[in-house]
Amino acid sequence: MSEINTNTRTGPSFSFRNRIARLLWGMVYLFFFRYSPRPLHGWRRILLRFFGASIGKGVHVYPGVRIWAPWNLEIDDYSGVGDGVQLYSQGLIKIGKYVVVSQGTYICAGTHDYREPGFPLITKPIHIEDHVWVAAEAFIHPGITIGEGTVVGARSVVNSSLPSWKVCSGNPCIILKDRKKVFSNTHAS
């Protein structure tokens, strides 16, 4: 479902099959996901898995999360994605274990090449490693990796990858200081 036509002058960016799948997902989202009661995380995990998402144990995806294409989404165990988050998954979005993505964050795995006529679509995967906190209303650009244990401050604009165990913030997002490593992938606090 992820075949992409990069020559947008010759037709749509995504295949007919992809567009039908997104139409079906949009209806399921509207009628069964978006207005499901907040505590029904298990129900939303089932819906996302049905549409091809890889969702781990204990994942909390709140009903106000917008997901462009669940089949391009991987969320590992015990992570949470807050209301108002946009997962613009034109390309792969991979979220590790024990990650918090706070309200209003926009994670964008697609963009356009402004240098070319027709602005062809470009997708680049986003990787958010284990134990990361992305605070409210941050924007994550395509192709970004956020290293293990890093904190991204509220309303930050992340346009380059961030190393592990740092506290970062700003527009553009920069490293402010080290974050003490208090646990590893093999042990969660």
C-alpha positions, 0 to 999 in steps of 0.5 A: 500500500505504500507505492508512491508516484513521485511524478505528481504531474502524471497522477496521484502520489499514492496508488488506488489501493492505498487511497481506498484503504485510507478511505476505509480507515477514515470511516472506521476512525470516525465511527469507531476510533475517534469517539471511543471512550478514553479508557478503551485503549485495548479497543483502539489497539485492535482497530489499529492492528486490523489496519496493519499497525504494529502495536505492542503491549500496554500501548495507550493511543488516545481517541483524539490522535489522528493517524494518516495510515496505520499500516505505516505505524509501529508503537512498541510496548507501554508507550502513550500517544496523547490527544491531538497528536498527528501521526502523518504516516505517509512514511514509517513512524516507529515509536519505541518502548516507554515513550510519551508523545504529548498532546498536540505533537505533529510527527510528519513523515512526508514532505514535498521537493520544492525544487522540482516542478509538481512538488513530488512527494518525499517520504522519510521514516521517523524513529523515536527510540525507547524512553523518549518524551516528546512534550506538547505541540512539538513538530518532528520533521521527516527523516528524524531519529530521536535517540534513547532517553531524550526529552524534546521540549514543548513546541520544539521544532525538530529538524535534525536528529537528536542524540541519546540522553539529552534535554533538547528544546527550541526552534530549531531544537538544540541540545540544552543539557545531558539527561541522567541515564537512570535505566536502560532498554533491559530495565524500566523504572 
